[in-house]
Structure formats: C-alpha cells, structure tokens
Amino acid sequence: MYEQFGASVDSNGRVTFSLFLPDNAVDPAQYTRGGDPKIRAIHVRGDFQHQLGGEDWALAGAPQLEKTSHPNGWLWTTTLDTPLPEGYYQYKYFVTFQNETDRWVTDPCTKYGGIGENENSAFVVGGHRLTVQPIANPLPPQDWIVYELMIDDFTAEFRNGRAPLDAIHDKLDYLQALGVNAIEFMPWMAWPGSDFSWGYDPFQFFAVEYRYVNDPANPADKIYRLKRLINALHARGIHVIMDGVFNHVRAGINPNKGFPYVWLYQNPEESPYIGAFARGGFFEEFDYDNGCVQQFIRDVCLHWLDTYQLDGIRFDF
C-alpha cells in the first residue's frame, strides 16, 4: 500500500502526489494509541512551480491536495495539470493545521531524497529506466560467503567525484576474486542531513541516500544507479542483501525535518507511528503495537525486495 504513495510520474510527465494518513475510526486495526493529525489543508511546494507559471517554493499558486476516503483512513491527492520536462525536482508538503499553525513536512513515501540540509522530497521526470534482473542461481543463505560493505567508506579513496554507487563497479573484480558470493550493504535508506552517517538513523524509508546516487552531470539518473549495480552483481552470481533499520527512526527535533509521520500531526506526540515498543534506546522507536506501523514496514520491505530484486534483508536489532 504505502509503496503506491508519494510522487508518481506517468509516461507523459504528469505528476500525482498522494499522501496517506490512517484513521482508526475508519479502520480500528490501524492503531490503538494515537490521534487525529488535525490537518486543515496541505499544499505541495517545490522547485517545479515555475513550470506551472508560478514562483518556486511559493505558497501562492502551490497545488493543494484534496482529501478523499481510503479503506484504512484518508488519502490526500493532487495531480499537476501541466506535464513537466525531464529533470530532478524537489518538493515538500506545507501543512496547515486546525489551530492555524503551519509546518513544512517531507513526503513519508518519497522515492528520492533531497539535496542538503532541508530534507526535501524529490521526484524525477525522464532519465534512464532499468529493470533489475533476479540472480540466476540463488543459493540458500547458509551457503553465502558475505562481505559487509559500507558504501561511503568503501569508495572514499577512488570515487573521484562520482556517485559512490557508480564507483563500486571499479571493485567488482576484486570482490569476486575474494570468493564472496553475497554483499551485505550497510544502510542505504536516506538519513537526515548531508553529512557522513553509518545509516542507522533513517527517515526516508523508500529513498536511497542522496549522496550515494548523485551525479551532477546526470541529475535524473539516481534510482537507476542502484539498479545498475545490483544487475552487475547478480550477473556475477553475487547476492545482494540490504541492511534494514526498522526498529527506530530519526524523527528529529526540528519540525521541518525528520520522519514525516511524526510531523504530519498537529501534536507530534499523537503520531501512531512512534512509541516505546522494544525500548532499544536508539532515536525514536516505531510502535509495532499499531497496525499502521506493521503495514508501513511490510510495504517498505516489499518495495525493496520486489523493485530491486534483493536476495535478502538483514534486520537490525
């Protein structure tokens, strides 16, 4: 379900934004602890607005999302009337609450991360498209010889300005010569900020970390880079494992940053997605007592497994 939300682009370059919010009055299984987000209006603001005849990031002329019913709660959607030319575009939701306060919030289901410290969402029009091929002869996990790879550290000395995922191709012969048949990538899901991170503080669970996929010369080719790498590894008989961090999340203390399903609520403490569960003590915890969290994480896992043909997920904690 959640993998269908966010910004989607059709073959003509028309963009649809979809934002889901659960409601236990509609579906009691969604949560037992949590509250109403108390949203009055949502606009989508970004650097695409000049293509619509307006000013980028301005509230004036920003498309407004319409609230519609959903079997598990409510869906806020809008579709841009004007097709956009090829490119990489950033956006954010501008949420007005019932108490008349406003807040910038990232899209919780964005497939692309934003540039720098603003924690924007993003989407791509055009660029290369690629289907990931599954590994031809999968081995049972007990036969895997696993190399754990931290993308930033591994490529630091030889990427020379390239996107780190592109640089890994230089070392595929080396990795194969070691005799490994599986690579466990340390977390590549996007984290807050643009600085170095081990990746264990995620906040955009459907997006690859921006610094891993960015090439200024080809801004529309981002997801493509991870797909191309996985295809190259599968062609060599090397399994691909993603390190999945699903016990905690970086919500942050800045209302404009951090895990969106906290800040989409007028009172962030009423978000059903966060709450003490396993008491791991790291950042903010997901509340797996609530069905919306179980559904969200399930959909995140299926997105990575199906779209990227992963051979496994290593579950942290």
Long-range contacts (C-beta under 8 A, 24 or more apart in sequence): 1-72, 1-295, 1-299, 2-108, 2-109, 2-206, 2-295, 2-296, 2-299, 2-300, 2-303, 3-109, 3-206, 3-299, 3-300, 3-302, 3-303, 3-307, 5-75, 5-108, 5-109, 6-107, 6-108, 6-109, 6-110, 6-111, 6-121, 6-123, 6-206, 7-91, 7-107, 7-110, 7-111, 7-121, 7-122, 7-123, 8-123, 9-84, 9-123, 9-124, 9-125, 12-83, 13-83, 13-84, 13-85, 13-86, 13-125, 13-126, 14-79, 14-80, 14-81, 14-82, 14-83, 14-84, 15-48, 15-79, 15-80, 15-84, 15-123, 15-125, 16-77, 16-78, 16-79, 16-80, 17-44, 17-63, 17-65, 17-77, 17-78, 17-79, 17-91, 17-107, 18-75, 18-76, 18-77, 18-109, 19-65, 19-75, 19-76, 19-77, 19-93, 19-107, 19-108, 19-109, 19-264, 20-70, 20-72, 20-73, 20-74, 20-75, 20-76, 20-109, 21-73, 21-74, 21-75, 21-76, 21-264, 22-72, 22-73, 22-272, 22-291, 22-292, 23-72, 23-73, 23-74, 24-272, 26-69, 26-70, 26-71, 26-72, 26-73, 26-74, 27-71, 27-72, 27-73, 27-291, 29-291, 30-72, 30-73, 30-272, 30-290, 30-291, 30-292, 31-272, 31-287, 31-290, 31-291, 31-292, 32-289, 32-290, 33-272, 33-275, 33-287, 33-289, 33-290, 34-270, 34-271, 34-272, 34-273, 34-290, 34-292, 35-265, 35-267, 35-270, 35-272, 36-270, 37-97, 37-264, 37-265, 37-266, 37-270, 38-97, 38-98, 38-99, 38-265, 38-266, 38-267, 39-76, 39-95, 39-96, 39-97, 39-98, 39-264, 39-266, 40-96, 40-97, 40-98, 40-100, 41-95, 41-96, 42-76, 42-93, 42-94, 42-95, 42-96, 43-93, 43-94, 43-96, 44-78, 44-91, 44-92, 44-93, 44-94, 45-91, 45-92, 45-93, 45-94, 45-104, 46-89, 46-90, 46-91, 46-92, 46-120, 47-89, 47-90, 47-91, 48-80, 48-84, 48-89, 48-91, 51-82, 51-84, 51-85, 52-80, 52-81, 52-82, 59-94, 62-94, 65-93, 72-292, 72-295, 84-125, 85-125, 85-126, 86-125, 86-126, 86-127, 86-220, 87-124, 87-125, 87-126, 87-219, 87-220, 88-112, 88-122, 88-123, 88-124, 88-219, 88-220, 88-222, 89-122, 89-123, 89-124, 89-125, 90-114, 90-115, 90-118, 90-120, 90-121, 90-122, 91-120, 91-121, 91-122, 91-123, 92-118, 92-120, 92-121, 93-121, 93-260, 93-264, 95-264, 97-266, 98-266, 99-266, 101-266, 103-255, 103-256, 103-263, 104-255, 104-256, 105-256, 105-260, 105-263, 105-264, 106-203, 106-204, 106-257, 106-260, 107-260, 108-204, 108-205, 108-259, 108-260, 108-261, 108-264, 109-206, 110-204, 110-206, 110-207, 111-206, 111-207, 111-223, 112-207, 112-208, 112-210, 112-222, 112-223, 113-190, 113-204, 113-207, 113-208, 113-209, 113-210, 114-210, 115-194, 115-210, 115-214, 116-194, 117-193, 117-194, 117-257, 118-256, 118-257, 119-192, 119-193, 119-203, 119-256, 119-257, 119-258, 121-204, 124-220, 124-222, 124-223, 125-220, 126-220, 127-218, 127-220, 127-221, 127-222, 127-224, 128-220, 128-221, 128-224, 129-224, 130-224, 130-227, 130-228, 130-231, 131-227, 132-227, 132-230, 132-231, 132-234, 132-307, 132-308, 132-309, 133-231, 133-234, 133-235, 133-309, 134-234, 134-309, 135-234, 135-237, 135-238, 135-239, 135-240, 135-309, 135-311, 136-234, 136-237, 137-237, 138-239, 138-311, 139-181, 139-239, 141-312, 143-181, 144-181, 144-182, 144-239, 145-179, 145-180, 145-181, 145-182, 146-180, 146-182, 146-183, 146-184, 146-241, 147-175, 147-178, 147-180, 147-182, 147-183, 147-184, 148-183, 148-184, 148-186, 149-183, 149-184, 149-185, 149-186, 150-186, 150-198, 151-185, 151-186, 151-188, 151-212, 152-196, 152-211, 152-212, 162-215, 163-212, 163-213, 163-214, 163-215, 163-225, 164-211, 164-212, 165-208, 165-212, 165-213, 165-225, 165-226, 165-228, 165-229, 166-215, 166-225, 166-229, 168-229, 169-229, 169-232, 172-232, 172-233, 172-236, 175-238, 176-236, 176-238, 180-238, 181-237, 181-238, 181-239, 182-238, 182-239, 182-240, 182-241, 182-311, 182-312, 183-233, 183-238, 183-239, 183-240, 183-241, 184-241, 184-242, 184-243, 184-314, 185-240, 185-241, 185-242, 185-243, 186-243, 187-242, 187-243, 187-244, 187-245, 187-316, 188-212, 188-226, 188-242, 188-243, 189-244, 189-245, 191-250, 192-250, 192-252, 192-257, 192-258, 199-243, 199-245, 200-245, 200-282, 200-316, 201-245, 201-249, 201-250, 201-283, 202-245, 202-249, 202-250, 203-249, 203-250, 203-251, 203-252, 203-258, 203-259, 203-260, 205-296, 205-297, 205-300, 206-300, 206-303, 226-308, 227-308, 230-308, 230-309, 230-310, 234-309, 239-311, 239-312, 240-308, 240-309, 240-310, 240-311, 240-312, 241-310, 241-311, 241-312, 241-313, 241-314, 242-304, 242-308, 242-310, 242-312, 242-313, 242-314, 243-313, 243-314, 243-316, 244-300, 244-301, 244-304, 244-313, 244-314, 244-315, 244-316, 245-316, 245-317, 246-286, 246-297, 246-300, 246-301, 246-315, 246-316, 247-278, 247-280, 247-282, 247-285, 247-286, 247-316, 247-317, 248-280, 248-282, 248-283, 248-284, 248-285, 248-286, 248-317, 249-273, 249-274, 249-283, 249-284, 249-285, 249-286, 250-283, 250-284, 251-283, 251-284, 259-284, 261-296, 278-317, 280-317, 282-317
